[in-house]
Each structure stands twice: as structure tokens, then as C-alpha cells.
Amino acid sequence: MENTHTPSTQTAAKQPRKRKTKAEELEELLAKVKMMQEDIQAEANRIKFADKKKETRAKILIGAMVLAESEKTVEGKANLISRLAQYLTRDDDRAVFGLQPLP
């Protein structure tokens, strides 16, 4: 009689899979949740950075426009300096425009 089974199937007994305990399953789920939370935080940081960059660009453009408009006339420049003197409170900000520190 001829043997039809290959040696690997005759000797290799199927090993039963070890089932995970509830604690192990919970630990895996918690690890997945932590990874998802980290992904969410990373995406939120990317969005926040992009928004901040856009806001900064808008401020630069607005400032450039206001400066260009104020330099068209002597009165416009004087008006801008007067408004800056009222608006700026930090000494280092005031110094940028040659304004005296506040008392």
C-alpha cells in the first residue's frame, strides 16, 4: 500500500491557538486607543500650525497695506504714528517706531 500523506502533514500536529485573556484584549484595545489619540493630536497640531501661519501672513499683508497707505501723505504717516502711540503699550514695541516708553 502506498503512503499518500506527505511527511510534514503526518508529523506536524496542529497547535491550538492560545486565546487571549480579557485583560490582554483590553490592553491591546487601550494601546490602539492611545495610538489613535496621538494621531488625532498630531493632526490637530498640524491644523493649528497651518491656521497660525495663515493668520500671521494675513497680519503681514494688512500691515503692509496700512503702511503703504500711510506713507502716501505726511498727514497719513503722522496719523499712523499717533494711532500706534495710543495702541502700543509694551516698551520694546514702542521702540520699534521711535516712541517713548509709557510712564
NORQUIZI-V236633 format. One record per pair of residues at least 6 apart in sequence whose ideal C-beta (glycine too) atoms are under 6 Angstrom apart, sorted by sequence separation. I is the first residue (numbers start at 1). J is the second residue. If there is no record, write none. Layout:
# NORQUIZI-V236633
i=I j=J
i=I j=J
This chain:
# NORQUIZI-V236633
i=70 j=76
i=71 j=77
i=88 j=94
i=70 j=77
i=70 j=80
i=91 j=101
i=84 j=97
i=85 j=99
